[in-house]
Amino acid sequence: MPPINFCRLYLTINECSFNLEIVRHKDDNKHQAICDAAIELITRNGFADTSMSKIAKAANVSPATIYVYFENKEELLRKLYLFVKREMSAELLRGIKPNLSTEEAFKILWNNFYNFASRNPVRFAFTEQFANSPLVDGCREESMNYFQPLLAVFERGKAEKVFKDISLEIFVAFTFAPLTGLVKSHFGGEIVLDEKVLATAYEIAWDAVTN
């Protein structure tokens, strides 16, 4: 019988333990806590002033746990951006069905965007903060994939001659950018977004993109 290599046996056992530890961490709910803490800290303090250790403390996890999910802070930001965009798209597209008219679908999209922005001020501010940041340049195209049903509504509306013959960028700018500005003013205490103001804002948006 060949001699047992106790050193190798020790390493194998520890390697297995390490792998099991990784699996165990990924099976729990710490990922959500890390994301929530990171979004809030980065939105409040900025990317440069938010360290991984601060995020770990706010999420009530060890700093090592964060690296189970994210290789570094830059990857964390990119994944957070996609994470929030995925959440936003799910809310934005809630209730969108193929049998809706273009106007019905447009109204649902517009109202859903307002509801997401007003009910999730930190996430809304996070996406606005990094909307044009080079730090997330590599994942903007991927994030657009989450909004394909919105693109389908836009293309159908153009084919039906309901929407003007404009680019998607102009459509989005006149549909959502004014509402974004109103929500920011609302958060800043400059205006109150009551039903009358929202109804007026909606009509202006609808008139801006339709024939």
The 8 nearest C-alpha neighbors of each residue, nearest first, counted from 0:
[[1, 2, 3, 4, 5, 8, 7, 6],
 [2, 0, 3, 4, 5, 7, 8, 6],
 [1, 3, 4, 0, 5, 6, 7, 8],
 [4, 2, 5, 1, 8, 7, 6, 0],
 [3, 5, 7, 6, 8, 2, 9, 1],
 [4, 6, 8, 7, 3, 9, 10, 2],
 [5, 7, 9, 8, 4, 10, 11, 3],
 [8, 6, 10, 9, 4, 5, 11, 12],
 [9, 7, 5, 11, 6, 10, 12, 4],
 [8, 10, 6, 12, 7, 11, 5, 13],
 [9, 11, 7, 13, 8, 12, 14, 6],
 [12, 10, 14, 8, 13, 9, 7, 15],
 [11, 13, 15, 9, 10, 14, 16, 8],
 [12, 14, 16, 10, 15, 11, 17, 9],
 [15, 13, 11, 17, 16, 12, 10, 18],
 [16, 14, 18, 12, 13, 17, 19, 11],
 [17, 15, 13, 19, 14, 18, 20, 12],
 [16, 18, 20, 14, 15, 19, 13, 21],
 [19, 17, 15, 21, 20, 16, 14, 22],
 [18, 20, 16, 22, 21, 17, 23, 15],
 [19, 21, 23, 17, 18, 22, 16, 24],
 [22, 20, 18, 24, 19, 23, 25, 17],
 [23, 21, 19, 25, 20, 24, 26, 18],
 [22, 24, 20, 26, 21, 25, 19, 27],
 [25, 23, 21, 26, 22, 27, 20, 64],
 [26, 24, 22, 23, 27, 21, 67, 30],
 [25, 27, 23, 24, 22, 28, 29, 21],
 [26, 28, 25, 24, 29, 23, 30, 22],
 [29, 27, 30, 31, 26, 32, 25, 24],
 [28, 30, 32, 31, 27, 33, 60, 24],
 [29, 31, 33, 32, 28, 34, 68, 27],
 [32, 30, 34, 33, 29, 28, 35, 36],
 [31, 33, 29, 58, 35, 30, 34, 36],
 [34, 32, 30, 58, 36, 31, 35, 37],
 [35, 33, 31, 37, 36, 32, 38, 30],
 [34, 36, 32, 38, 33, 37, 31, 39],
 [35, 37, 33, 39, 58, 34, 38, 57],
 [36, 38, 34, 40, 54, 39, 35, 41],
 [39, 37, 35, 41, 36, 40, 42, 34],
 [38, 40, 42, 36, 37, 41, 43, 121],
 [41, 39, 43, 37, 42, 38, 44, 36],
 [40, 42, 45, 46, 44, 38, 43, 39],
 [43, 41, 39, 125, 40, 45, 44, 38],
 [42, 44, 40, 41, 45, 39, 38, 121],
 [45, 43, 41, 40, 42, 48, 49, 46],
 [46, 44, 41, 48, 47, 42, 43, 49],
 [45, 47, 41, 49, 48, 44, 42, 50],
 [46, 48, 49, 45, 50, 44, 41, 72],
 [49, 47, 46, 45, 44, 50, 41, 40],
 [50, 48, 46, 47, 41, 45, 40, 44],
 [51, 49, 53, 52, 48, 54, 47, 72],
 [50, 52, 54, 53, 55, 62, 49, 72],
 [51, 53, 55, 50, 54, 62, 56, 61],
 [54, 52, 56, 50, 55, 51, 57, 49],
 [53, 55, 51, 57, 52, 56, 37, 36],
 [56, 54, 52, 60, 58, 62, 53, 57],
 [55, 57, 59, 53, 58, 54, 52, 60],
 [56, 58, 54, 59, 55, 36, 53, 60],
 [59, 57, 55, 33, 32, 56, 36, 60],
 [58, 60, 56, 57, 55, 61, 32, 33],
 [61, 59, 55, 58, 56, 64, 62, 29],
 [60, 62, 63, 64, 55, 59, 56, 65],
 [63, 61, 55, 64, 52, 65, 60, 51],
 [64, 62, 61, 66, 65, 67, 60, 55],
 [65, 63, 67, 61, 66, 62, 60, 24],
 [66, 64, 67, 63, 62, 68, 69, 55],
 [65, 67, 69, 68, 64, 63, 70, 71],
 [66, 68, 64, 65, 69, 21, 63, 25],
 [67, 69, 66, 65, 70, 30, 64, 25],
 [70, 68, 66, 75, 71, 67, 65, 74],
 [69, 71, 66, 74, 68, 72, 75, 67],
 [72, 70, 74, 73, 69, 75, 66, 51],
 [71, 73, 75, 74, 76, 51, 70, 69],
 [72, 74, 76, 75, 71, 77, 134, 70],
 [75, 73, 77, 76, 72, 71, 78, 69],
 [74, 76, 72, 78, 73, 69, 77, 79],
 [77, 75, 79, 73, 74, 78, 80, 72],
 [78, 76, 74, 80, 79, 135, 75, 73],
 [77, 79, 81, 75, 80, 76, 82, 74],
 [80, 78, 82, 76, 81, 77, 75, 83],
 [79, 81, 77, 83, 78, 82, 76, 84],
 [82, 80, 84, 78, 79, 83, 142, 85],
 [81, 83, 79, 85, 80, 84, 78, 86],
 [84, 82, 86, 85, 80, 81, 87, 79],
 [85, 83, 87, 81, 86, 82, 88, 80],
 [86, 84, 88, 82, 83, 87, 81, 145],
 [85, 87, 83, 89, 84, 88, 82, 90],
 [88, 86, 84, 90, 85, 89, 91, 83],
 [87, 89, 91, 85, 90, 86, 146, 92],
 [90, 88, 86, 87, 92, 91, 93, 85],
 [91, 89, 93, 87, 88, 92, 111, 86],
 [90, 92, 111, 88, 112, 89, 108, 93],
 [93, 91, 95, 89, 90, 88, 94, 108],
 [92, 94, 90, 91, 95, 89, 111, 107],
 [93, 95, 92, 96, 107, 104, 91, 108],
 [96, 94, 92, 93, 104, 97, 107, 99],
 [95, 97, 98, 99, 94, 104, 93, 92],
 [96, 98, 99, 95, 100, 104, 152, 148],
 [99, 97, 96, 100, 95, 104, 101, 103],
 [100, 98, 97, 96, 103, 104, 101, 95],
 [99, 101, 103, 102, 104, 98, 97, 105],
 [102, 100, 104, 103, 156, 105, 99, 152],
 [101, 103, 105, 100, 104, 106, 99, 161],
 [104, 102, 100, 106, 105, 101, 99, 107],
 [105, 103, 107, 101, 102, 106, 99, 95],
 [106, 104, 102, 108, 103, 107, 101, 109],
 [105, 107, 109, 103, 108, 104, 110, 102],
 [106, 108, 104, 110, 109, 105, 111, 103],
 [109, 107, 111, 105, 106, 110, 91, 112],
 [108, 110, 106, 112, 107, 111, 105, 113],
 [111, 109, 113, 107, 112, 108, 106, 114],
 [112, 110, 91, 114, 108, 113, 109, 107],
 [111, 113, 115, 109, 110, 91, 114, 108],
 [112, 114, 110, 116, 111, 115, 117, 109],
 [115, 113, 111, 117, 112, 116, 118, 110],
 [114, 116, 112, 118, 113, 117, 119, 111],
 [117, 115, 113, 123, 119, 114, 118, 120],
 [116, 118, 114, 115, 119, 120, 113, 182],
 [119, 117, 115, 116, 114, 120, 113, 123],
 [118, 120, 116, 122, 121, 117, 115, 123],
 [121, 119, 123, 122, 116, 117, 124, 118],
 [122, 120, 124, 123, 119, 125, 39, 42],
 [123, 121, 125, 124, 119, 120, 126, 83],
 [122, 124, 120, 116, 121, 125, 126, 119],
 [123, 125, 127, 121, 122, 126, 120, 128],
 [126, 124, 122, 128, 42, 123, 127, 121],
 [127, 125, 129, 123, 128, 124, 130, 122],
 [126, 128, 130, 124, 125, 129, 123, 131],
 [129, 127, 125, 126, 130, 124, 42, 132],
 [128, 130, 132, 126, 131, 127, 125, 135],
 [131, 129, 127, 126, 128, 132, 135, 125],
 [132, 130, 129, 133, 128, 136, 135, 127],
 [131, 133, 129, 134, 130, 135, 136, 128],
 [134, 132, 136, 135, 131, 137, 129, 130],
 [133, 135, 132, 136, 77, 73, 129, 76],
 [136, 134, 133, 137, 77, 138, 132, 139],
 [137, 135, 133, 138, 134, 139, 132, 131],
 [136, 138, 135, 139, 140, 134, 77, 141],
 [137, 139, 141, 140, 136, 135, 142, 77],
 [140, 138, 142, 141, 136, 137, 143, 135],
 [139, 141, 143, 142, 138, 144, 137, 136],
 [142, 140, 138, 143, 139, 144, 145, 81],
 [141, 143, 139, 144, 140, 145, 81, 138],
 [144, 142, 140, 145, 141, 146, 139, 147],
 [145, 143, 142, 146, 141, 147, 140, 139],
 [144, 146, 143, 142, 147, 88, 85, 141],
 [145, 147, 144, 149, 143, 148, 88, 150],
 [146, 148, 150, 149, 144, 145, 151, 143],
 [149, 147, 151, 150, 146, 152, 92, 95],
 [150, 148, 152, 147, 151, 146, 153, 92],
 [149, 151, 153, 147, 148, 152, 154, 146],
 [150, 152, 148, 154, 149, 153, 155, 147],
 [153, 151, 149, 155, 150, 154, 156, 148],
 [152, 154, 150, 156, 151, 155, 157, 149],
 [155, 153, 151, 157, 156, 152, 150, 158],
 [156, 154, 158, 152, 157, 153, 151, 159],
 [157, 155, 161, 159, 162, 153, 154, 158],
 [156, 158, 162, 160, 154, 159, 155, 161],
 [157, 159, 155, 160, 156, 154, 161, 162],
 [158, 160, 156, 161, 157, 155, 162, 101],
 [161, 159, 157, 158, 162, 156, 163, 210],
 [162, 160, 156, 159, 209, 210, 157, 163],
 [163, 161, 209, 157, 156, 160, 208, 210],
 [162, 164, 209, 210, 165, 208, 157, 161],
 [163, 165, 157, 162, 166, 160, 208, 210],
 [166, 164, 163, 169, 167, 170, 162, 208],
 [167, 165, 168, 169, 170, 164, 171, 163],
 [166, 168, 170, 169, 171, 165, 153, 150],
 [169, 167, 171, 166, 170, 172, 165, 173],
 [170, 168, 172, 166, 171, 167, 173, 165],
 [169, 171, 167, 168, 173, 172, 174, 166],
 [172, 170, 174, 168, 169, 173, 175, 167],
 [171, 173, 176, 169, 170, 174, 175, 168],
 [174, 172, 170, 171, 175, 176, 204, 169],
 [173, 175, 171, 204, 172, 170, 176, 177],
 [174, 176, 178, 171, 177, 172, 173, 179],
 [175, 177, 172, 179, 178, 173, 174, 180],
 [178, 176, 180, 179, 175, 181, 173, 174],
 [177, 179, 181, 175, 180, 176, 182, 200],
 [180, 178, 176, 182, 177, 181, 175, 183],
 [181, 179, 177, 183, 178, 182, 184, 176],
 [180, 182, 178, 184, 183, 179, 185, 177],
 [181, 183, 185, 179, 184, 180, 178, 186],
 [184, 182, 186, 180, 185, 181, 187, 179],
 [185, 183, 187, 181, 189, 182, 186, 190],
 [184, 186, 182, 190, 188, 187, 183, 191],
 [187, 185, 183, 188, 184, 182, 189, 120],
 [188, 186, 184, 185, 189, 183, 190, 182],
 [189, 187, 185, 186, 190, 184, 191, 183],
 [188, 190, 184, 187, 185, 191, 186, 183],
 [191, 189, 185, 188, 184, 192, 181, 187],
 [190, 192, 185, 193, 189, 188, 196, 184],
 [193, 191, 196, 197, 190, 185, 194, 181],
 [192, 194, 196, 195, 191, 197, 198, 190],
 [193, 195, 197, 196, 198, 192, 199, 191],
 [196, 194, 198, 197, 193, 199, 192, 200],
 [197, 195, 199, 193, 198, 194, 192, 200],
 [196, 198, 200, 194, 199, 195, 201, 192],
 [199, 197, 201, 195, 196, 200, 194, 202],
 [198, 200, 196, 202, 201, 197, 195, 203],
 [201, 199, 197, 203, 198, 202, 196, 204],
 [200, 202, 204, 198, 199, 203, 197, 205],
 [201, 203, 205, 199, 204, 200, 206, 198],
 [202, 204, 206, 200, 201, 205, 207, 199],
 [203, 205, 201, 207, 174, 202, 206, 173],
 [204, 206, 202, 207, 203, 208, 201, 209],
 [205, 207, 203, 209, 204, 208, 202, 210],
 [208, 206, 204, 205, 209, 203, 173, 174],
 [207, 209, 162, 206, 163, 205, 170, 204],
 [210, 208, 162, 163, 206, 161, 207, 205],
 [209, 163, 162, 161, 208, 160, 206, 207]]
